[in-house]
Every structure is written in structure tokens, then in C-alpha cells.
Amino acid sequence: MDSLSRHEDYGSTPLHESHMVADPFEQFAAWLVEAEAFPIYEPNAFVLGTIDDDGKPTARTVLLKGLDDGFLFATNYLSRKGHALDGNNTVTAVFGWYAMHRQVIIEGEATKVSPEESTDYFATRPRGSQVAAWASEQSRPIASRDALEQQFEDADRRFAGETDVPRPPHWGGFRIVPTRIEFWKGRSNRMHDRIVYLRDGDRWAVERLQP
Ligand SMILES: Cc1cc2nc3c(=O)[nH]c(=O)nc-3n(C[C@H](O)[C@H](O)[C@H](O)COP(=O)(O)O)c2cc1C
């Protein structure tokens, strides 16, 4: 476990207010494109933090599937995260592009996208993923891997004669509408750059935080 005692230098490339665009969505898009080109493996993966009914924070990785005036991801609405979001739609999303010494933290509220939007996106998924959305009761216990495979086979058989697998009603997208977006760039001596966009009505206020 050499990593526990290693002290990486995160480099000298600065993140300066003057390098950043006024619209944080544009800034995020530029960083995502750079992460794709780097290339970061699964650059659209982020850790989504939610609050359970009992106030307990939980987190898991999901994939960004769209970027407009919010950050879109898709999941099972009856999953643990789905239930958490039903009770409290406040979320945090963390993109960790460590090989680039970059991190983006988004805070906001997640709301379900329209059924039509979910259906359109579901149609773009590979058939195996579509079948799995029917086969898996996400977040629920199951007796064995064999039982899970059986559920997949059953779902596969159910739609065998159909060209298109329909979207399950329990599966769809969420849009995170942000109130705060932080862009973090690692620097030498742990003197990192942190530039935060805070929603202020129709515009965004920008401030720098200490590392
Ligand atoms: C790289 C990666 C990408 C993932 N993408 C998704 C996703 O887009 N949607 C999803 O529901 N789960 C995704 N998962 C699985 C989740 O991390 C998680 O196991 C699942 O959603 C159940 O979470 P929950 O029980 O907290 O609701 C992904 C996992 C990894 C490691």
C-alpha cells in the first residue's frame, strides 16, 4: 500500500478566473471534452450523493447522459437512490478526474425528466441494458447470481419477439439543476485552485476558495 505514504505533486498549471467562461455549463463542457481527449476512462462517471429518509448520506457512481440547463443521469426510480430522491431531492455530484488533477463538485436539486425524454434515451441503449432494466430490481437483495441470471433470461424471453424493448415505468432520467459548481485544480504544495460558481438569480457569482 505504497500509495498511503506517497506525496504526489499536482503540478503548477494554474486555474485562473480570467481563464474561465462566465457560464459554468460551458466551462464544465470544456473540461469534459478535455477529460475525453486526455483520455480519462469513463470521463462522464460521477459520484452521486443523496440523503436517505433517516438523514443518512449515501453515494454511488452513475454516468452523465446529458448536459443542458442541468446534468442528466438515468437510473431505476425504485432503487435506493430513487427512494432517497423521492423524499429529498438535494444532491451532490463529484467528478474526479484525478489523472488531470481536476475535480468538479456540483450541488443542486434532482428532478425526474419527462417520461418522453426517458423513453427517447432508453431507446438509444443497447438491447442487453434495456433487458437488464426489466430484469433487475435495483438495490434489492437476491438469493444468488444464478437467480439474477434467471431473471435476465426471463426478461429476455419476454421481449424476444419484439423489435424494441419498451422502457420500464420504473426506469428513467433525473436532471440535476445546480445551485453551486466548484472547479478544482490541484497545485504544488497543496495550494490548490478552487473557483466556485454560485447561482444568483439569473446569473452566476464567482468566488475563489482557499484550498
Ligand atoms: C462506472 C459506473 C457507472 C455506473 N452508472 C450507473 C448509472 O448510470 N445508473 C445507475 O443506476 N447505476 C450506475 N452504476 C451503478 C451504481 O453505482 C449503483 O450500484 C446502482 O445505481 C445502485 O445504487 P443504489 O442502490 O444506491 O440506488 C454505475 C456504477 C459504476 C461503477
The ligand as an SDF file (V2000), in Angstrom:
LIG
                    3D

 31 33  0  0  0  0  0  0  0  0999 V2000
  -18.6800    3.4670  -13.6680 C   0  0  0  0  0  0  0  0  0  0  0  0
  -20.0550    3.1920  -13.1200 C   0  0  0  0  0  0  0  0  0  0  0  0
  -21.1540    3.6960  -13.7810 C   0  0  0  0  0  0  0  0  0  0  0  0
  -22.4480    3.4580  -13.2980 C   0  0  0  0  0  0  0  0  0  0  0  0
  -23.5080    4.0570  -13.9310 N   0  0  0  0  0  0  0  0  0  0  0  0
  -24.7430    3.9040  -13.4150 C   0  0  0  0  0  0  0  0  0  0  0  0
  -25.8430    4.6270  -13.9800 C   0  0  0  0  0  0  0  0  0  0  0  0
  -25.6930    5.4350  -14.9150 O   0  0  0  0  0  0  0  0  0  0  0  0
  -27.0730    4.4140  -13.4450 N   0  0  0  0  0  0  0  0  0  0  0  0
  -27.2710    3.5710  -12.3850 C   0  0  0  0  0  0  0  0  0  0  0  0
  -28.4130    3.4220  -11.9490 O   0  0  0  0  0  0  0  0  0  0  0  0
  -26.2490    2.9010  -11.8170 N   0  0  0  0  0  0  0  0  0  0  0  0
  -24.9890    3.0540  -12.3060 C   0  0  0  0  0  0  0  0  0  0  0  0
  -23.9420    2.4080  -11.7180 N   0  0  0  0  0  0  0  0  0  0  0  0
  -24.2030    1.5100  -10.5610 C   0  0  0  0  0  0  0  0  0  0  0  0
  -24.3550    2.3670   -9.2980 C   0  0  0  0  0  0  0  0  0  0  0  0
  -23.0790    2.7750   -8.8350 O   0  0  0  0  0  0  0  0  0  0  0  0
  -25.1160    1.6530   -8.1810 C   0  0  0  0  0  0  0  0  0  0  0  0
  -24.5120    0.4140   -7.8770 O   0  0  0  0  0  0  0  0  0  0  0  0
  -26.5880    1.4230   -8.5380 C   0  0  0  0  0  0  0  0  0  0  0  0
  -27.1590    2.5240   -9.2220 O   0  0  0  0  0  0  0  0  0  0  0  0
  -27.4170    1.1440   -7.2790 C   0  0  0  0  0  0  0  0  0  0  0  0
  -27.2800    2.2540   -6.4090 O   0  0  0  0  0  0  0  0  0  0  0  0
  -28.2880    2.4830   -5.1850 P   0  0  0  0  0  0  0  0  0  0  0  0
  -28.5160    1.1430   -4.5490 O   0  0  0  0  0  0  0  0  0  0  0  0
  -27.5680    3.4340   -4.2610 O   0  0  0  0  0  0  0  0  0  0  0  0
  -29.5550    3.0890   -5.7400 O   0  0  0  0  0  0  0  0  0  0  0  0
  -22.6330    2.6510  -12.1480 C   0  0  0  0  0  0  0  0  0  0  0  0
  -21.5040    2.1430  -11.4850 C   0  0  0  0  0  0  0  0  0  0  0  0
  -20.2450    2.4230  -11.9550 C   0  0  0  0  0  0  0  0  0  0  0  0
  -19.0430    1.9200  -11.1900 C   0  0  0  0  0  0  0  0  0  0  0  0
  1  2  1  0
  2  3  1  0
  2 30  2  0
  3  4  2  0
  4  5  1  0
  4 28  1  0
  5  6  2  0
  6  7  1  0
  6 13  1  0
  7  8  2  0
  7  9  1  0
  9 10  1  0
 10 11  2  0
 10 12  1  0
 12 13  2  0
 13 14  1  0
 14 15  1  0
 14 28  1  0
 15 16  1  0
 16 17  1  0
 16 18  1  0
 18 19  1  0
 18 20  1  0
 20 21  1  0
 20 22  1  0
 22 23  1  0
 23 24  1  0
 24 25  2  0
 24 26  1  0
 24 27  1  0
 28 29  2  0
 29 30  1  0
 30 31  1  0
M  END
$$$$
